[in-house]
């Protein structure tokens, strides 16, 4: 289960299953919100379905520069 919240200007994403706490930028915060319902709860890393990735990328590009969105996708694959 993923919990997201903003506190004192920080975007915080918590993975309850692993106990991980991440401070992320706005693009990643919004991407998690878009993809979490599609992927659901997983216990290990999974590949994001191509359709879901394209839909999320299109939605994020409405708010953020397309270059920023593509940069985040490339970083997540490495």
N, C-alpha and C positions, 0 to 999 in steps of 0.2 A: 504494500500500500504506500502511496506517495502522498505526502502533505506538502502544500506550498503556502507560504505566507510572506508578507513584506513587513519588515520591522526596521525602523530608524534608517530608511533608505536602502536597506539590504533586501535582495531577493533570496529567500531561503527555500531550499527544496530538501525535504527529509524523506529518506527511504526507511520506512518503519521496519521492514523485514531485516535489513542489515544493520540498522542503527546509524547509517551514514547521514551526515548533514553537509549540504553543499551550499555555498554562496555563489550565485550565478548572475550573469548579466541579463538584461531584459529579453534578448532574443531567445536565450536558452530557457528562461522562465516561461515565456509564452509557448515555446515549442513543447515543453513538458506538459503544459496544460492541454495542448492540442493532441498530443500523441498518447498520453496515459490512458484515455478511454479506449483507444484503438488497440493498444498493446495489452492493457490490463495488468494483472499481477503476474510477475514472472520471478523465478528464483535464481535465474542466471541470465547473462546477457543474451539478447535475441536480436536478429536482424530486423530492422524496421521494414515492413512491406513497402514495396516501391510505390504503390498507389497512395498509401498513407503518407509517405515521405513527400511525394509530389503535391498532395493536397495541403500538407502543413507548410511546405515551401511557398506555395501560392498564397496561402492565407497570411503567412509572416511577411511576405513581400508587399502586402498592402500597407503595412505599418513601418517596416524597416527597409533600408536600401537593399536591393537584390544582392549586391556584392557582399554585404554583411551576412545575409542569410546563407549564401553559398559558402562563405568562409567557415561558418559554424558547421555546416554539413561535412565539409572536407576535414575539419579538425576532429569531428566525432568518428570518422572512419579510420583514423590513424591510431 
